[in-house]
Amino acid sequence: MYCSSCGAKLPDNAKFCYNCGAQSGAFDLSRIPKPQTKIVPAICTNCGASLNVDSSQTAAVCPYCNSAYVVEKAIQEYRINVSGNVIANGATININGKNIANLLERANQYGKSGDFDKAMDYFNEVLDSDVNSQDALKVIQKIKNILSNYVYQSERTKQGMLELKKGRLILNTDVNPHLYELEKIYGVSIGKKGFFSSGKTLQFTYSGIPEQRVSVETSMPEKWFIAIEDAKMWKYPQMVNLGALFDKL
């Protein structure tokens, strides 16, 4: 315990300070909250050594060259070496001469036109300059989601909505969706809906435990047959309206 008036050390059960006679105000130093530290990577501004520094400090001494350095400058030196960017007045400036804002604008323009390949090229170029760019990372993930969930072919069947997506066939029934991975679909064929019926069904076997024999009543079984066989070889119809999907991001 220490006296809050004069700072003298006191016994834990002391009611008065033996030094100044203070009657109250003694406190336990162990209860004083320690300042919060945040350890971040940095580079010594003198010798270039890799460091882990406390960003709450103003200055420190390099353990390798024993030189004093300004902590903020050492952290900034690390950012420049890793991403090639300098942050000045809140703006990101790439030391290689690339304008991050312009690259993002070009990427978004291609996305809005539906050219996702070009858009991804520019977003990845942004990441080459700034690997932590949230503007690029978020949109790249959304583009991947669009491509993964794009419906190449669909039809409302008697059993439910049948959809062909990348790598999978989905039958959304009134109860729950059935997902069939294309690589596990085999024996695709076209059969009659019934012995006395002229209607046709799409039939296939789905490997698994247990193995399933699937039959879907459809008005265009030939089209589904071709689409599934092509998709199993990663041949898909051309995507359309990607620009409209991108605008919804």
C-alpha positions in Angstrom: 0.0 0.0 0.0 1.1 3.6 -0.7 0.0 6.9 0.7 -1.9 8.9 -1.9 -0.8 12.1 -0.2 3.0 11.7 0.1 3.6 8.3 -1.6 5.2 6.6 1.4 5.0 2.8 1.5 2.6 1.6 4.2 1.6 -1.8 5.7 -1.5 -3.3 4.0 -3.7 -2.7 7.1 -2.5 0.8 7.8 -5.2 3.4 8.6 -2.9 6.4 8.8 0.3 7.3 7.0 3.3 7.1 9.3 5.1 9.7 7.3 2.6 12.5 6.8 -0.3 11.4 9.1 -2.9 11.3 6.3 -6.0 9.5 7.5 -7.3 8.2 4.2 -6.4 7.8 0.6 -4.0 4.9 0.8 -4.2 2.8 -2.3 -3.0 -0.5 -3.8 -0.7 -0.1 -6.8 -1.7 -3.5 -8.1 -5.2 -2.2 -8.7 -4.1 0.6 -11.0 -5.0 -0.5 -14.5 -1.9 -0.9 -16.7 -1.8 1.1 -19.9 -3.0 -0.9 -22.9 -0.3 -1.9 -25.4 -0.6 -2.7 -29.0 2.3 -4.6 -30.5 2.7 -4.1 -34.3 5.4 -4.9 -36.8 7.9 -2.2 -37.7 11.3 -1.7 -39.3 14.3 0.1 -37.6 14.8 3.4 -39.5 18.6 3.1 -38.9 19.6 -0.5 -39.6 16.4 -1.9 -41.3 15.9 -4.8 -38.8 12.4 -6.2 -38.4 10.9 -5.2 -35.1 7.8 -5.7 -33.0 7.0 -2.4 -31.3 4.4 -0.9 -28.9 2.5 1.6 -31.0 1.5 3.5 -27.9 5.1 4.6 -27.4 6.7 7.6 -28.9 10.3 6.4 -29.2 12.3 3.2 -28.6 15.8 1.8 -29.0 16.6 -0.9 -31.6 18.0 -4.0 -29.9 20.1 -4.7 -32.9 22.0 -1.4 -33.6 21.2 0.3 -30.2 19.9 3.4 -32.1 16.9 5.4 -30.9 14.0 5.6 -33.4 10.6 7.2 -33.6 8.0 4.4 -33.3 5.5 6.0 -35.8 8.2 6.3 -38.4 9.4 2.7 -37.9 5.8 1.5 -38.3 5.4 3.6 -41.5 8.6 2.1 -42.8 7.2 -1.4 -42.4 4.0 -0.4 -44.3 6.0 1.0 -47.2 8.1 -2.1 -47.5 5.2 -4.5 -47.3 2.5 -2.8 -49.5 4.4 -0.2 -51.3 2.0 2.5 -50.0 2.4 5.7 -48.1 -0.5 7.1 -46.1 -0.5 10.9 -46.2 -3.3 13.0 -44.9 -5.6 10.0 -45.0 -4.9 9.2 -48.7 -3.1 6.1 -50.0 -0.3 6.9 -52.3 1.6 4.0 -54.0 5.3 4.6 -54.3 5.4 2.6 -57.5 3.3 5.3 -59.2 0.0 3.4 -59.3 -3.1 5.3 -58.4 -5.2 3.0 -56.3 -8.4 5.1 -56.7 -8.1 4.9 -60.5 -7.5 1.2 -60.5 -10.6 0.7 -58.4 -12.6 2.9 -60.7 -11.5 0.9 -63.8 -12.3 -2.3 -62.0 -15.8 -1.1 -61.2 -16.4 0.1 -64.7 -15.6 -3.3 -66.1 -17.8 -4.9 -63.5 -20.7 -2.7 -64.4 -20.2 -3.7 -68.1 -20.3 -7.4 -67.2 -16.7 -8.1 -68.0 -15.8 -9.8 -64.7 -12.5 -11.1 -66.1 -11.2 -7.6 -66.7 -12.7 -6.4 -63.4 -10.9 -9.2 -61.5 -7.6 -8.3 -63.2 -7.8 -4.7 -62.0 -9.0 -5.6 -58.5 -6.0 -8.0 -58.2 -3.7 -5.3 -59.4 -5.1 -3.2 -56.5 -4.2 -6.0 -54.2 -0.7 -6.2 -55.7 -0.2 -2.6 -54.5 -2.3 -2.9 -51.3 -2.9 -6.4 -50.1 -5.3 -5.2 -47.4 -7.5 -3.1 -49.6 -11.0 -3.8 -48.3 -12.5 -2.1 -51.3 -11.0 -4.7 -53.6 -11.4 -7.7 -51.3 -15.1 -7.2 -50.7 -16.0 -6.8 -54.3 -13.8 -9.7 -55.4 -15.7 -11.9 -53.0 -19.1 -10.7 -54.2 -18.1 -11.4 -57.8 -17.1 -14.9 -56.8 -20.5 -15.3 -55.2 -22.3 -14.1 -58.3 -20.3 -16.6 -60.5 -20.9 -19.4 -58.0 -24.7 -18.8 -57.7 -25.4 -17.8 -61.4 -28.3 -19.9 -62.8 -27.4 -21.1 -66.3 -30.7 -22.9 -66.8 -33.9 -23.3 -64.8 -37.4 -24.7 -65.1 -40.4 -25.0 -62.8 -41.2 -28.7 -62.7 -43.9 -30.7 -61.0 -41.4 -31.6 -58.2 -40.1 -28.0 -57.8 -37.7 -25.4 -59.3 -34.8 -27.1 -61.1 -31.7 -25.0 -61.5 -28.3 -25.6 -63.0 -25.5 -23.7 -61.3 -21.7 -24.0 -61.5 -20.8 -27.6 -60.6 -24.2 -28.5 -59.2 -27.9 -29.3 -60.0 -30.4 -28.0 -57.5 -34.1 -29.1 -57.2 -35.9 -26.8 -54.8 -39.0 -28.6 -53.6 -41.7 -27.3 -51.4 -40.1 -29.2 -48.5 -36.4 -28.7 -48.9 -33.7 -28.2 -51.7 -31.9 -31.2 -53.1 -28.4 -30.5 -54.2 -26.7 -32.8 -56.6 -23.0 -32.4 -57.4 -22.4 -32.8 -61.1 -19.4 -35.1 -60.6 -21.6 -37.6 -58.7 -24.3 -37.6 -61.4 -24.2 -40.4 -64.0 -26.4 -42.5 -66.2 -28.3 -39.4 -67.4 -31.2 -40.5 -69.6 -34.7 -39.5 -70.9 -37.6 -41.7 -70.0 -41.4 -41.8 -70.2 -43.4 -40.3 -67.4 -45.7 -43.3 -67.3 -46.5 -46.4 -69.3 -49.6 -44.9 -70.9 -48.2 -41.3 -71.0 -46.4 -39.6 -73.8 -44.7 -37.2 -71.3 -41.0 -37.5 -70.6 -38.8 -37.3 -67.6 -35.2 -36.5 -66.9 -33.6 -39.4 -65.1 -30.1 -39.9 -63.5 -28.3 -41.8 -60.8 -26.7 -40.0 -58.0 -23.8 -41.8 -56.3 -23.8 -41.8 -52.5 -24.9 -43.8 -49.4 -27.5 -44.7 -50.3 -27.4 -44.3 -54.0 -30.3 -42.4 -55.5 -32.3 -42.8 -58.6 -33.7 -39.4 -59.5 -36.6 -38.7 -61.9 -37.8 -35.2 -62.7 -40.8 -34.4 -64.8 -39.8 -31.7 -67.3 -41.1 -30.2 -70.5 -37.6 -30.0 -72.0 -35.7 -33.2 -70.9 -33.5 -33.1 -74.1 -32.2 -29.6 -73.1 -31.5 -30.7 -69.6 -29.7 -33.8 -70.8 -27.4 -31.7 -73.0 -26.8 -29.1 -70.3 -25.9 -31.6 -67.6 -23.6 -33.6 -69.9 -21.8 -30.3 -71.0 -21.6 -29.0 -67.5 -19.9 -32.2 -66.3 -17.2 -31.3 -68.8 -17.2 -27.6 -67.5 -19.0 -26.4 -70.6 -21.7 -23.8 -69.7 -23.9 -21.4 -71.6 -22.7 -17.9 -72.0 -23.5 -15.7 -69.0 -25.7 -12.7 -69.5 -26.8 -9.7 -67.5 -23.7 -9.8 -65.3 -23.6 -6.0 -65.3 -27.1 -5.8 -63.7 -26.0 -8.3 -61.1 -22.9 -6.3 -60.3 -24.9 -3.1 -59.9 -26.8 -4.9 -57.1 -23.6 -5.4 -55.1 
